[in-house]
Amino acid sequence: MGSAAMAQEVAFEEYDLDNGLHVILHQDKNVPVVTVAVSYHVGSKDENPEKTGFAHFFEHLLFEGTKNIERGAWFKLVSSNGGSNNATTNYDRTYYYENFPSNNLELGLWLESERLMHPVINQIGVDTQKEVVQEERRLRVDNAPYGRWQEVMFKNLFEKHPYRWTVIGSLEHLASASLEDFQNFNKTYYVPNNAVLVVAGDIEMAKTKKMIQDYFGPIPKGAEIERKTFVEDPIVGPIKVQFNDPNIQIPLVMMGYRTPGQTERDAYVLDMLSTYLSDGKSSKLYKKLVDEKKMALQVFAFNGSQEDYGAYILGGLPVGETSLAAIMKEIDEEIVKVQTDLISEKDYQKLQNKFENQFVNTNSSIAGITGSLANYYLLYDDTNLINNVIDIYRSITREEIRDAAIKYLQKDQRVEMEYLPEQKEAN
C-alpha cells in the first residue's frame, strides 16, 4: 500500500447560504482545535491597471477594526483567547484565517462575520496601512536580494493579462487613491457571494451550522461581479531582458515560459516536470550543475500555476567565473533530453512517491486541510480535489511529461532574463 492509500479521506459537507456565501465544514475530533477561514475571490488580477495593489492593501486594511471591534484590537482579541491568525493575498484570491481552541469557535465566526458586515474603512486606517505596506515593499521587494525578479519576469511574460503587475502593486497608485476608491473596492469584492467560509476541526455540525446562519446569514448579497477575460498572444522571442539589482553580488539567469492555468491537465504535468528537473539533490539539474560540474551554486525549476495562466521558471546562480550563458546552455541540454527521451521508469516511480508524500503531508494538519478546501472550491470549482488530486498525478504518463516539455519549453517562446548586480560607477 502506498502512503496515500493510507491517507485518510477528508470528509466535508458543503452548502450555500441564501446570500450566496459558500460554506464548507470538516469535522475532526482528534485535537481540540478549530480553524475558521474565509477566502475571497479577489486578487491582484481583479485590479484596475491604474489602481494596483488594492487586493493586498485590503488584506492589511481589514484588520484595522469594525463597528464593534475597535481599531487595533483585532490581534489582541485573538491572542488573548489562545488563538493565532493571519491573511495572505495572491494574484487570484485573498485568504483570512483564525486558529483557536475549539471552545472559541464562536469568536472566530463572529470576527470573520464582522469583517464582512461592518468593516470601518476610514482615512486614519487607510493612512496607517499605507505606511505598513510601504515598509513591507521596501523590506520584501526593494531592499531584498533578488526581490524584484518576479516583477521583471511577469512584466515580460504577460502583455495583456493583469498578472503583469505584482501582488504588492504600485505604491504610487496606493498613495494617490481616494478613500472612495477603497470603499468601492470593498463594496464590489467583499460580499458573501464572492467568498467561501471554511470551518474545520473539533466542531459539532448542527451547532456550527446554526452559528454560521446567525452570524453570516443576515449579511446582504452583493451585486454580481463582472470578470474580464484576457487572452495572451503567443510569445515571439526569445525576449531578452536585463535587470540590475543593487542588493546582490551574484548574478542570476532565468528562463520563463507562459503555461496554462492551474485547472488544465497540462499544469499538473508541468508540476511533475519541474520536480523531476530540480526538486532536491538527486534531481537532474542539481546533480549535473551543482554536484558534478560545479558550475552553479543553485538551480531551480518551478511551475507557478495561477487561475488563468502559469509561469514556468528555470534558472540558476553561477559559481565563480561561470557565465550565465553557460548555465543556460546546460539547462537547455536537459530540456532537450526530456523532450527527446522518456524519463526512466525509476525516476518516474520516484516522482510518484514524492507527490504521494506531498499529498499526505498537506492533509496532515487542520490548517492545511482548511486552506486546501478553500482553494479547491474557489479556484478549481471542485472541492473534492482535496481527496483525489493525487489520482490526477498518478494518471500522468511519461509520454505526457515529454509532450508537455515539447509543447511549452520552446526557446523562441520564452523570456531570458539576466538579473545582475548593479555596476559600481568607476571613479
Secondary structure, DSSP 8 states (H G I E B T S, - for coil): --HHHHS-----EEEE-TTS-EEEEEE--SSSEEEEEEEES--GGGS-TTSTTHHHHHHHHTTS-BSSS-TT-HHHHHHTTT-EEEEEE-SS-EEEEEEEEGGGHHHHHHHHHHHHH-B---HHHHHHHHHHHHHHHIIIIISSTTTTHHHHHHHHH-SSSGGGS-SS--HHHHHH--HHHHHHHHHHHSSGGGEEEEEEES--HHHHHHHHHHHHTTS-----------------S-EEEEEEETT-SS-EEEEEEEEE-TTSHHHHHHHHHHHHHHSSTTSHHIIIIIIIS--EEEEEEEEEE-SSEEEEEEEEEE-TT--HHHHHHHHHHHHHHHHHS---HHHHHHHHHHHHHHHHHHTTSHHHHHHHHHHHHHHHS-TTHHHHHHHHHHH--HHHHHHHHHHH--GGGEEEEEEEE------
